[in-house]
Amino acid sequence: MSGVPYKHTLGALLAEMDGERPVYHAALVQGTDEWLAARSGLLTASEMDRIMTPTRKVAGNETSRAHVLEMAAQRITRHVEPRYIGDDMLRGMDDEHEMRRLYSEHYATAATVGFVTRRFDGFTIGYSPDGLVGDDGLIEGKSRRQRFQVQTIASHTMPADYVLQVQTGLLVTGRKWLDFISYSAGLPMVTIRVLPDPEIHAAILDAAASFEQQVATIVDAYNATVGSDARLIPTDRTDSEGMIYG
């Protein structure tokens, strides 16, 4: 499916973005069951690197195929399987509050919102920002190990690993700028202003359209099999205990 020529021109991109506006799900709290349910089956900003290559092309590798199957399964079951959160992620949760506090103290108030969705041409993309700043900005923070923080401060450049997530956040929200925050306790917190990049946005829409088509194909094939005379025996789900959602 990755060979399908979606190729959004800048004009087509702007036309799509004029179609539907972002929807802010202010009542959702990130990490809760309700938040997980809202994200179920949706492609989100933090997952964009699973369906795109480092050169910003539509991926056709094991990682992208696995994500297609996971999203298809979530749409079928409306269930997000739990996964264990390690020390780095737990530290990141704690650091996120401190990043937002420091940013609000030194720059401008960053308000929390659980989830943002935006409908494009035939698909929806979701994004969970770390904070909204006024009507035009937002923040995205990362808790880093000290060696990476030193590197980021020295270069004063946002690490390439986060470009797709950040640009997807800008695309979904339609905001004018994003402040990327890199944080490592004991070292200076660095804030880097990022502006929307229309070329990257067009590549994201290409990949999302291809991804949506692949997921829909799997769901259709599943439904056709379930509706046939295949030897399928229904089962009941057993809730997993002692796990933390990420």
C-alpha positions in Angstrom: 0.0 0.0 0.0 2.9 2.4 0.5 3.3 2.9 -3.2 -0.1 4.7 -3.5 0.7 8.2 -4.8 -1.1 10.4 -2.2 1.4 13.3 -2.5 -0.3 16.3 -1.0 0.7 19.6 -2.7 0.8 22.7 -0.5 -2.4 23.9 -2.0 -4.2 20.6 -1.2 -2.7 20.7 2.3 -4.1 24.1 3.0 -7.5 23.1 1.6 -7.6 20.1 3.9 -6.6 22.2 6.9 -9.5 24.6 6.1 -11.9 21.7 6.2 -12.3 20.8 9.9 -10.9 22.5 13.0 -9.1 21.0 15.9 -11.3 19.5 18.7 -10.0 20.1 22.2 -10.9 17.3 24.7 -10.3 19.5 27.8 -12.1 17.1 30.2 -9.7 14.2 29.5 -6.8 13.6 31.8 -3.8 12.1 30.2 -3.1 8.5 31.3 -6.6 7.7 32.5 -8.9 5.0 31.1 -11.0 7.7 29.5 -8.0 9.1 27.7 -6.9 5.7 26.5 -10.4 5.1 25.2 -10.3 8.4 23.3 -7.0 7.4 21.7 -8.0 3.9 20.9 -7.6 3.1 17.2 -6.3 6.6 16.3 -3.0 7.5 14.8 -1.3 10.0 17.2 1.6 12.4 17.0 3.9 10.3 19.3 3.5 7.3 16.9 4.3 9.1 13.6 7.8 7.8 13.6 6.4 4.3 13.4 4.8 4.8 10.0 7.4 7.2 8.5 11.1 6.7 7.6 13.8 9.1 8.8 13.7 10.6 5.3 9.9 11.3 5.9 8.6 8.8 3.4 5.8 6.3 4.0 7.4 3.4 5.9 6.9 -0.2 4.8 8.9 -2.1 7.5 8.1 -4.4 10.4 7.5 -1.5 12.7 4.9 0.1 10.5 3.2 -3.2 9.7 3.0 -4.0 13.5 1.4 -0.6 14.1 -1.1 -1.1 11.4 -2.2 -4.4 13.0 -2.3 -2.8 16.5 -4.5 0.1 15.4 -6.8 -2.4 13.5 -7.0 -4.5 16.6 -7.9 -1.5 18.8 -10.7 -0.4 16.4 -12.1 -3.9 16.4 -11.9 -4.5 20.2 -12.0 -0.8 21.5 -9.4 -2.0 24.0 -5.8 -0.8 24.6 -3.6 -3.4 26.0 -1.6 -2.4 29.1 2.1 -2.1 29.1 4.7 -1.7 31.8 6.2 1.7 32.4 9.9 1.7 33.2 12.0 4.1 35.3 12.6 6.6 32.4 8.9 7.0 31.7 8.1 7.4 35.4 10.8 10.0 35.7 9.4 11.7 32.6 5.9 12.0 34.2 7.3 13.7 37.2 9.6 16.0 35.2 6.7 17.1 33.0 5.0 18.9 35.9 8.3 20.7 36.7 8.9 21.7 33.1 5.4 23.2 32.8 5.9 25.0 36.2 9.2 26.5 35.1 8.0 27.5 31.7 4.9 29.1 33.1 7.0 31.0 35.7 9.6 32.3 33.2 7.7 32.7 29.9 3.9 32.3 29.9 1.2 30.2 31.5 1.0 26.7 29.9 -2.5 25.3 30.4 -3.1 21.5 30.4 -5.5 19.7 28.0 -5.9 16.0 27.7 -6.2 15.4 24.0 -6.7 17.2 20.7 -8.0 15.6 17.5 -8.4 16.8 14.0 -10.2 15.3 11.0 -8.4 15.5 7.7 -9.4 13.9 4.3 -10.7 10.6 5.4 -8.8 10.1 8.7 -8.3 11.6 12.1 -5.0 12.3 13.9 -4.7 12.8 17.7 -2.2 14.7 19.8 -1.7 15.0 23.6 0.2 18.3 24.2 2.1 19.0 27.3 0.6 22.5 27.5 -1.3 25.2 25.5 0.1 28.8 25.6 -2.5 31.4 24.8 -4.3 31.0 21.5 -1.2 30.6 19.3 1.3 28.4 21.1 1.9 25.1 22.8 4.7 23.2 24.5 6.2 19.8 24.1 8.6 18.7 26.9 11.1 15.8 27.0 12.9 14.4 30.1 16.4 13.6 29.0 19.5 11.9 30.3 22.3 14.3 31.1 24.5 13.5 28.1 21.7 14.2 25.7 20.8 17.5 27.5 24.4 18.7 27.3 24.4 17.9 23.5 21.1 19.8 23.0 22.3 22.8 25.0 25.5 22.9 23.0 23.8 22.7 19.6 20.7 24.6 20.6 18.8 22.5 18.1 15.8 20.3 18.7 16.9 16.6 18.3 15.8 15.1 15.0 14.0 12.2 16.9 11.2 14.6 17.9 10.6 16.5 14.6 7.7 14.3 13.4 6.0 14.4 16.8 6.4 18.2 17.1 5.3 18.9 13.6 2.3 16.6 13.9 1.3 18.5 17.0 1.5 21.8 15.1 -0.5 20.2 12.2 -3.2 18.9 14.5 -3.6 22.0 16.6 -3.1 24.5 13.8 -1.1 26.7 16.2 1.5 29.2 15.1 4.4 27.9 17.2 5.6 25.3 19.6 8.2 25.6 22.3 10.2 22.4 22.6 11.5 21.9 26.1 14.4 19.7 26.9 14.8 19.0 30.7 17.4 17.1 32.8 17.4 17.8 36.5 20.6 19.6 37.6 21.2 21.1 34.2 19.6 24.2 32.6 16.3 23.7 31.0 16.4 24.7 27.4 13.5 25.9 25.3 13.6 26.0 21.5 10.9 27.7 19.4 9.7 25.6 16.5 7.4 26.8 13.6 5.1 24.8 11.3 6.8 23.3 8.3 4.3 22.9 5.4 6.6 20.3 3.6 6.8 18.1 6.6 3.0 18.5 7.2 2.4 17.3 3.6 4.6 14.3 4.2 2.7 13.5 7.4 -0.6 13.6 5.6 0.7 11.3 2.9 1.8 8.8 5.5 -1.4 9.1 7.5 -3.5 8.5 4.4 -1.6 5.4 3.5 -1.7 4.2 7.1 -5.5 4.7 7.3 -6.0 2.7 4.1 -3.9 -0.2 5.4 -5.8 -0.3 8.7 -9.2 -0.2 6.9 -8.1 -3.1 4.7 -7.2 -5.3 7.8 -10.5 -4.4 9.5 -12.5 -5.2 6.4 -10.8 -8.6 6.0 -11.3 -9.4 9.7 -15.0 -8.5 9.5 -15.5 -10.6 6.4 -13.9 -13.6 8.1 -15.9 -13.2 11.3 -19.1 -13.0 9.2 -18.3 -16.2 7.3 -18.4 -19.8 8.4 -14.9 -19.8 9.7 -14.2 -21.9 12.8 -14.1 -19.1 15.3 -14.9 -19.6 19.0 -15.8 -16.4 21.0 -13.8 -15.7 24.2 -14.1 -13.4 27.1 -11.4 -10.8 28.0 -9.7 -11.1 31.4 -8.4 -7.8 32.8 -4.7 -7.7 33.4 -3.7 -6.5 36.9 -0.6 -5.0 38.2 0.2 -3.2 35.0 0.6 0.5 34.4 -0.6 2.1 31.2 1.8 4.1 29.0 
